[in-house]
Amino acid sequence: MKAITVLGSTGSIGTQTLEIVEEFPEQFRVVALSAGRNLTLFLDQISKHQPEAIALADETLLPEMRERLGVLSTADPSFKLPQIFGGPEGLEIVASWDHADLVVTGIVGCAGLLPTIAAIRAGKDLALANKETLIAAGPVVLPELKKSGSRLLPADSEHSAIFQCLQGTPWAENARLSTGLPTPGLRRIQLTASGGAFRDWSIQDLEKATVSDATSHPNWSMGRKITVDSATLMNKGLEVIEAHYLFGIDYDHIEIVIHPQSIIHSMIELSDTSVLAQLGWPDMKLPILYCMSWPSRFETPWRRLNLAEVGQLSFKSPDTEKYPCMNLAFEAGCIGGTMPAVLNAANEEAVAQFLEEKIHFLDIPKLIESVCDLHKNELIKEPKLSDVLNLDQWARIAVREFSCKGKTRISAS
């Protein structure tokens, strides 16, 4: 039985991970959980799975949580109180919990970086749903992986598809995930994109885009931030950077293709021109389960793919004018160093500003570009973790300054 820690257990990835644990009780058990501030759901999860340790990011809620857990313990003598931690240090303690075999990282954004690194330093294998770990800190994370022997198993659908397609290729015998070494036999990666909420909108129509429009994904059920990233296609740009670090392939050999049906989750082209693809209904539980069960596969009762029911699969190249965020990500990845960290933080803050209706949808790429341009003269090619964390905060402040002043350019402070 595999012992699992879930970071961000009340989010989309976390709740689906716990559903899988409940479906396979003989294969998995939960030893540690962390959450942000959704206390009601978190307490339900603690009651159901009875982990050894828990952490709540919002420390102000700890007294209430302890009180409610005490009531639960009194009402149910079989319930064992877990060890309780709070704040950033608490998240790191839970992430490195000794009894865990696998840590599922479902914390959204750069907030998941430090707990993920704590898990790596503790030698844990990770099911990586928090792509920001590699995007913002790839040059820092890769040496940590090499030192600890931890493996990053991609839990998002696109990188899981690539990982699955690579099984049985020379890569599987000769390369280890996230070493930064070239992947033998791999010529090209094609990341598929649904096109997001605005795939059928014209550029002119985007002038009228609202928060409600941008957070209504046609295929996937995801959190609001990642759904907006899908609408800008920044999610695909970030996935390009992640693929570069995960599979050791140059940016010139990573492509994005719009695939509205979201049935093919990504493809690889091998050195002999063979193209391999992984297909399935758009459901995040499948890639999460593969991370949890790898190198095995478990039989599931889930809906099976019926291509006759799908009818047709279509593809087209993305419109770079309509999706400027995609090019910004490619450029940041090619520049390297601390630029991807700045890009990621600027995007997170710009999306937050949009979700709070402080800026328009079309302002998102403008703000990101301005902050990245501002950083070019201060680029650090071989950053330390402290550099990444400091620049993450700097980029967020810069976006807020742009937004507050209603400008697209500011001078360096």
SULVENGI-V137487 format. One record per pair of residues at least 4 apart in sequence whose C-alpha atoms are under 6 Angstrom apart, sorted by the first residue. I is the first residue (numbers start at 0). J is the second residue. If there is no record, write none. Layout:
# SULVENGI-V137487
((I	J) (I	J))
This chain:
# SULVENGI-V137487
((0	26) (0	27) (1	27) (2	27) (2	28) (2	29) (2	99) (2	100) (3	29) (3	30) (3	99) (3	101) (3	102) (4	29) (4	30) (4	31) (4	32) (4	102) (5	32) (5	102) (5	103) (6	32) (6	33) (6	104) (6	105) (6	106) (7	13) (7	33) (7	34) (7	105) (7	106) (8	13) (8	14) (8	33) (8	34) (9	13) (9	14) (9	34) (10	14) (12	105) (13	105) (20	24) (20	27) (29	50) (30	50) (30	51) (31	50) (31	51) (31	52) (31	53) (32	53) (33	53) (33	54) (33	55) (34	55) (35	55) (35	56) (35	57) (36	57) (44	48) (45	49) (51	81) (52	81) (52	82) (53	83) (54	83) (54	84) (54	85) (54	89) (54	90) (55	85) (56	85) (56	86) (57	86) (58	85) (58	86) (72	76) (72	78) (84	89) (85	89) (90	114) (91	114) (91	117) (94	114) (94	118) (95	117) (95	118) (95	121) (101	123) (101	124) (101	125) (102	125) (103	125) (103	126) (104	127) (104	128) (104	129) (105	128) (105	129) (106	111) (108	131) (109	131) (112	132) (118	123) (119	123) (119	149) (120	147) (122	147) (122	149) (123	149) (124	149) (124	150) (125	151) (125	152) (126	152) (126	153) (126	154) (126	290) (127	152) (127	153) (127	154) (128	154) (128	155) (131	135) (132	136) (133	137) (133	241) (134	240) (134	241) (134	339) (135	339) (135	340) (136	140) (137	141) (141	178) (144	148) (144	149) (152	290) (153	158) (153	159) (154	159) (154	286) (154	287) (155	159) (156	286) (157	264) (157	265) (159	163) (159	286) (160	264) (160	265) (160	277) (166	171) (167	171) (169	183) (170	174) (170	182) (170	183) (177	245) (179	244) (179	247) (180	247) (181	247) (181	248) (182	246) (182	247) (184	269) (184	270) (185	269) (185	270) (186	268) (186	269) (186	270) (187	252) (187	253) (187	267) (187	268) (188	253) (188	267) (189	254) (189	255) (189	265) (189	266) (190	255) (190	265) (191	255) (191	256) (191	257) (191	258) (191	264) (191	265) (192	257) (192	258) (193	257) (193	258) (193	259) (193	261) (194	198) (194	257) (195	216) (195	229) (195	230) (196	213) (196	215) (196	216) (196	230) (197	230) (200	204) (202	321) (213	227) (214	223) (214	226) (214	227) (228	232) (228	233) (228	234) (229	234) (231	322) (232	325) (233	324) (233	325) (236	325) (236	328) (238	242) (240	332) (242	246) (243	247) (243	248) (256	315) (256	316) (257	314) (257	315) (257	316) (257	317) (258	313) (258	314) (262	278) (262	279) (262	280) (263	277) (263	278) (264	277) (264	278) (265	276) (266	275) (266	276) (267	274) (267	275) (268	272) (268	273) (268	274) (269	273) (279	304) (284	288) (288	292) (289	293) (319	323) (324	364) (331	338) (331	339) (332	339) (336	379) (336	380) (336	381) (337	379) (341	345) (341	391) (341	394) (344	391) (344	394) (344	395) (345	349) (345	367) (345	394) (345	395) (346	350) (346	367) (348	395) (349	363) (352	357) (352	358) (353	357) (353	358) (369	408) (382	386) (390	394) (399	403) (401	405) (401	406))
